[in-house]
Amino acid sequence: MPIWLRRHQQQFAPLIFLAPAGLMFTLYVVLPIFQSVSISFVAWDGLGEKTYIGLANYSELLNDDAFYTSLKNNVIWLVLYMLAIPAGLFAALYLNQTVRGIRIYKSLFFFPFVISQVVVGLVFAWFYDPSNGLMNILLESVGLGPIAVLADETLATYGIILAGLWPQTAYCMILYLTGLNALDAEQIEAGRLDGARGWRMLWYIILPQLRPATFIAFVVTVIGALRSFDLVSTMTDGGPWGSTRVLAFLMYEQAFSEYGFRMGYGAAIAVVLFAIMMIYITAFLCKMYRDEKGR
């Protein structure tokens, strides 16, 4: 081993261990992002020759009603999906107890996350079934008529989001359970001696220590909201009349379905989706940085 390498082996060791993961991340994440950006400037059916058309795909997006419907739905997804974070936190606080049978309860709460999104979509499609679905059976038992959630343009998107919140809340719960297990017991004891109880203990002692878990939960929830393709495809296939389309589904529809094979246009939608994701996450990072700097 060279002398200079032996002297700096502690500095180089982390880089050597990170190199394989960094290489895979570059090959399968970073490079495809740049490829998608480049493809968004061409007209291409995926097989033939690429034709450079500049910003024509983006210009067409600005005049596409389906794009605006999908964008609006994605905003709704982003706003309502944030409910998974506080819901996961309160579920974790409830389950972070040493009582009899708590492992069974944890398994039941975690179960939605380990099953496929397609299965979740099918379960909720049956749940919303207007003829013999459980939801409408319960409504009829209290004298209310059946509601065809997935056939109603105004309700279908919210019905799908509710289905997505089920496994997403379970994932946030696991993140917070991990964070709760790593809390500083001395800070909690000091807070109790100072008279902190209930909400004050949660707000001033526990939540500040859960910032890393909150950050991960936020990022994962944003990504989950923006890549909401499988539930839409399984439950409504973008209907009724395209009212539940989201950008990921529209991208697939334009680039890979029998209606499209327009790779350039689909890539332009993907770039817009990526930009929204980065803006949302960057704004949250800046807020966290300002909060930490102000402490």
C-alpha positions as CSV (number, residue, x, y, z in Angstrom):
1,M,0.0,0.0,0.0
2,P,1.4,3.4,-0.9
3,I,2.6,5.6,2.0
4,W,0.2,8.5,1.1
5,L,-2.7,6.1,1.0
6,R,-1.8,4.5,4.4
7,R,-1.6,8.0,5.9
8,H,-5.1,8.9,4.7
9,Q,-6.8,5.6,4.8
10,Q,-9.3,6.8,7.4
11,Q,-10.4,9.5,5.0
12,F,-10.5,7.2,2.0
13,A,-12.3,4.3,3.7
14,P,-15.8,5.9,3.7
15,L,-15.4,6.9,0.0
16,I,-14.4,3.4,-0.9
17,F,-17.5,1.9,0.8
18,L,-19.8,4.5,-0.7
19,A,-18.4,4.2,-4.2
20,P,-20.5,1.1,-5.3
21,A,-23.7,2.7,-4.1
22,G,-22.7,6.1,-5.6
23,L,-22.0,4.4,-9.0
24,M,-25.4,2.6,-9.0
25,F,-27.2,5.9,-8.0
26,T,-25.4,7.8,-10.8
27,L,-26.2,5.1,-13.4
28,Y,-29.8,4.5,-12.5
29,V,-31.0,7.8,-11.1
30,V,-28.8,10.8,-12.1
31,L,-28.1,9.9,-15.7
32,P,-31.8,9.0,-16.5
33,I,-32.8,12.4,-15.2
34,F,-30.5,14.1,-17.7
35,Q,-31.7,11.7,-20.4
36,S,-35.3,12.5,-19.7
37,V,-34.5,16.2,-20.0
38,S,-32.8,15.7,-23.3
39,I,-35.6,13.5,-24.7
40,S,-38.2,16.2,-23.7
41,F,-36.8,18.4,-26.5
42,V,-37.4,15.8,-29.3
43,A,-40.2,14.1,-31.1
44,W,-39.7,10.3,-30.7
45,D,-41.8,7.2,-30.8
46,G,-39.3,5.1,-28.9
47,L,-38.0,3.2,-31.9
48,G,-37.5,5.5,-34.8
49,E,-35.3,8.5,-35.3
50,K,-35.3,11.4,-32.9
51,T,-36.3,14.8,-34.3
52,Y,-35.2,17.9,-32.4
53,I,-38.2,20.2,-31.8
54,G,-36.9,22.5,-29.0
55,L,-39.6,23.6,-26.6
56,A,-42.5,22.4,-28.7
57,N,-43.5,19.7,-26.1
58,Y,-43.5,22.2,-23.3
59,S,-45.5,24.7,-25.4
60,E,-48.1,21.9,-26.1
61,L,-48.3,21.2,-22.4
62,L,-49.5,24.8,-21.8
63,N,-52.4,24.3,-24.1
64,D,-53.4,20.7,-22.9
65,D,-56.5,20.6,-20.7
66,A,-55.5,17.1,-19.6
67,F,-52.2,18.5,-18.3
68,Y,-54.0,21.1,-16.2
69,T,-56.4,18.5,-14.8
70,S,-53.5,16.3,-13.9
71,L,-51.6,19.2,-12.3
72,K,-54.6,20.2,-10.2
73,N,-55.0,16.6,-9.0
74,N,-51.4,16.4,-8.1
75,V,-51.7,19.6,-6.0
76,I,-54.7,18.0,-4.2
77,W,-52.6,14.8,-3.7
78,L,-49.7,16.8,-2.3
79,V,-51.9,18.8,0.2
80,L,-54.0,15.9,1.5
81,Y,-51.2,13.4,1.5
82,M,-49.5,15.5,4.2
83,L,-52.1,14.2,6.6
84,A,-50.2,11.0,6.7
85,I,-47.4,12.6,8.7
86,P,-49.4,13.8,11.7
87,A,-51.5,10.6,11.5
88,G,-48.4,8.5,11.5
89,L,-47.0,10.5,14.4
90,F,-50.1,10.0,16.6
91,A,-50.2,6.3,15.7
92,A,-46.6,5.9,16.7
93,L,-47.2,7.7,20.0
94,Y,-50.1,5.4,20.7
95,L,-48.1,2.3,19.9
96,N,-45.0,3.4,21.7
97,Q,-46.2,1.7,24.9
98,T,-45.3,-1.4,26.9
99,V,-48.6,-3.0,27.3
100,R,-49.8,-6.5,26.7
101,G,-50.3,-7.4,23.0
102,I,-48.7,-4.2,21.7
103,R,-46.7,-6.2,19.1
104,I,-49.9,-7.5,17.6
105,Y,-51.2,-3.9,17.3
106,K,-48.0,-2.7,15.7
107,S,-48.2,-5.5,13.2
108,L,-51.8,-4.7,12.3
109,F,-50.9,-1.0,11.9
110,F,-47.8,-1.8,9.8
111,F,-49.7,-4.4,7.6
112,P,-50.9,-1.9,4.9
113,F,-47.4,-0.8,4.1
114,V,-46.1,-4.3,3.2
115,I,-48.9,-5.1,0.8
116,S,-48.9,-4.0,-2.8
117,Q,-50.4,-0.7,-3.9
118,V,-52.4,-2.7,-6.5
119,V,-53.9,-4.8,-3.7
120,V,-54.7,-1.6,-1.7
121,G,-56.4,-0.2,-4.8
122,L,-58.5,-3.4,-5.3
123,V,-59.5,-3.5,-1.7
124,F,-60.7,0.1,-1.7
125,A,-62.4,-0.4,-5.1
126,W,-64.5,-3.2,-3.5
127,F,-65.0,-1.0,-0.4
128,Y,-66.5,1.8,-2.5
129,D,-68.6,-0.6,-4.7
130,P,-72.1,1.1,-4.9
131,S,-73.9,-2.2,-5.0
132,N,-72.4,-4.3,-2.2
133,G,-69.4,-2.5,-1.0
134,L,-68.8,-2.2,2.8
135,M,-69.0,1.6,2.8
136,N,-72.4,1.7,1.1
137,I,-73.7,-1.2,3.3
138,L,-72.8,1.0,6.3
139,L,-74.5,4.0,4.7
140,E,-77.7,2.1,4.0
141,S,-77.7,0.9,7.6
142,V,-78.1,4.5,8.8
143,G,-80.7,5.4,6.1
144,L,-78.4,7.0,3.5
145,G,-78.4,6.1,-0.2
146,P,-75.4,4.4,-1.9
147,I,-72.6,6.7,-3.2
148,A,-70.7,5.7,-6.3
149,V,-67.4,7.3,-5.2
150,L,-65.2,6.2,-8.1
151,A,-67.9,7.1,-10.7
152,D,-68.3,10.7,-9.4
153,E,-66.0,13.3,-11.0
154,T,-66.0,15.4,-7.8
155,L,-65.3,12.5,-5.4
156,A,-63.2,10.0,-7.2
157,T,-59.8,11.7,-6.7
158,Y,-60.5,12.1,-2.9
159,G,-61.5,8.4,-2.7
160,I,-58.2,7.4,-4.3
161,I,-56.2,9.7,-2.0
162,L,-57.9,8.1,1.0
163,A,-56.8,4.7,-0.2
164,G,-53.3,6.0,-0.6
165,L,-53.2,7.5,2.9
166,W,-53.8,4.0,4.5
167,P,-50.3,2.6,3.6
168,Q,-48.6,6.0,3.7
169,T,-49.7,6.6,7.3
170,A,-48.3,3.1,8.2
171,Y,-44.9,4.1,6.7
172,C,-44.7,7.4,8.6
173,M,-45.7,5.5,11.8
174,I,-42.7,3.2,11.4
175,L,-40.4,6.2,10.9
176,Y,-41.7,7.9,14.0
177,L,-41.5,4.7,16.0
178,T,-37.9,4.4,15.2
179,G,-37.4,8.0,16.2
180,L,-39.2,7.5,19.5
181,N,-37.0,4.6,20.4
182,A,-34.0,6.9,20.0
183,L,-35.2,9.8,22.2
184,D,-32.9,11.2,24.9
185,A,-34.3,10.0,28.2
186,E,-32.4,12.8,30.1
187,Q,-34.2,15.5,28.1
188,I,-37.6,13.9,28.8
189,E,-36.8,13.6,32.5
190,A,-35.6,17.2,32.6
191,G,-38.8,18.3,30.9
192,R,-40.9,16.4,33.5
193,L,-39.0,18.1,36.4
194,D,-39.8,21.5,34.8
195,G,-43.5,20.6,34.7
196,A,-43.8,19.7,31.0
197,R,-46.8,17.4,30.4
198,G,-49.0,16.3,27.6
199,W,-48.9,18.7,24.6
200,R,-46.1,20.8,26.0
201,M,-43.9,17.7,26.4
202,L,-44.8,16.7,22.8
203,W,-44.2,20.2,21.3
204,Y,-41.0,21.3,23.2
205,I,-39.2,18.0,24.0
206,I,-40.3,15.2,21.7
207,L,-40.9,16.8,18.4
208,P,-37.6,18.7,18.2
209,Q,-35.8,15.3,18.6
210,L,-38.0,13.8,15.9
211,R,-36.8,16.3,13.2
212,P,-34.8,13.7,11.2
213,A,-37.8,11.4,11.2
214,T,-40.1,14.2,10.1
215,F,-37.8,15.2,7.3
216,I,-37.7,11.6,5.9
217,A,-41.4,11.3,6.3
218,F,-42.0,14.6,4.5
219,V,-39.7,13.6,1.6
220,V,-41.1,10.1,1.2
221,T,-44.7,11.5,1.4
222,V,-44.1,14.1,-1.3
223,I,-42.5,11.5,-3.6
224,G,-45.4,9.1,-2.9
225,A,-48.0,11.8,-3.7
226,L,-46.3,12.8,-7.0
227,R,-45.7,9.2,-8.2
228,S,-49.3,8.2,-7.5
229,F,-49.7,6.1,-10.6
230,D,-50.6,2.5,-9.5
231,L,-53.7,3.4,-7.4
232,V,-55.1,5.7,-10.2
233,S,-54.5,2.9,-12.8
234,T,-56.0,0.2,-10.6
235,M,-59.0,2.0,-9.2
236,T,-60.2,4.3,-12.1
237,D,-57.7,4.1,-15.0
238,G,-57.8,7.9,-15.0
239,G,-61.6,8.1,-15.2
240,P,-64.3,9.0,-15.0
241,W,-63.7,11.1,-18.2
242,G,-60.1,11.7,-17.2
243,S,-61.0,13.5,-14.0
244,T,-58.6,11.5,-11.8
245,R,-55.5,11.7,-14.0
246,V,-52.3,12.7,-12.3
247,L,-49.1,13.7,-14.0
248,A,-47.5,10.3,-13.6
249,F,-50.5,8.6,-15.2
250,L,-50.7,11.2,-18.0
251,M,-47.0,10.6,-18.6
252,Y,-47.5,6.9,-19.0
253,E,-50.6,7.4,-21.1
254,Q,-48.8,9.7,-23.5
255,A,-45.5,7.7,-23.7
256,F,-46.4,4.1,-23.4
257,S,-50.1,3.4,-23.9
258,E,-51.9,2.7,-27.2
259,Y,-52.9,6.4,-27.3
260,G,-49.4,7.7,-27.3
261,F,-45.9,6.4,-27.9
262,R,-44.9,10.1,-27.7
263,M,-41.7,9.7,-25.7
264,G,-40.7,13.3,-26.0
265,Y,-44.1,14.6,-24.7
266,G,-44.1,12.1,-21.9
267,A,-40.5,13.1,-20.9
268,A,-41.6,16.8,-20.8
269,I,-44.4,15.8,-18.3
270,A,-41.8,13.9,-16.3
271,V,-39.5,16.9,-16.2
272,V,-42.4,19.1,-14.9
273,L,-43.1,16.4,-12.3
274,F,-39.5,16.3,-11.2
275,A,-39.4,20.1,-11.0
276,I,-42.4,20.2,-8.7
277,M,-40.9,17.6,-6.5
278,M,-37.6,19.5,-6.2
279,I,-39.3,22.8,-5.5
280,Y,-41.4,21.3,-2.8
281,I,-38.6,19.4,-1.1
282,T,-36.1,22.4,-1.4
283,A,-38.6,24.8,0.2
284,F,-39.0,22.4,3.1
285,L,-35.2,22.0,3.4
286,C,-34.8,25.8,3.5
287,K,-37.5,26.1,6.2
288,M,-35.8,23.4,8.3
289,Y,-32.4,25.2,7.8
290,R,-33.9,28.6,8.9
291,D,-35.5,26.9,11.9
292,E,-32.2,25.3,13.0
293,K,-30.3,28.5,12.4
294,G,-32.8,30.5,14.5
295,R,-32.5,28.2,17.5
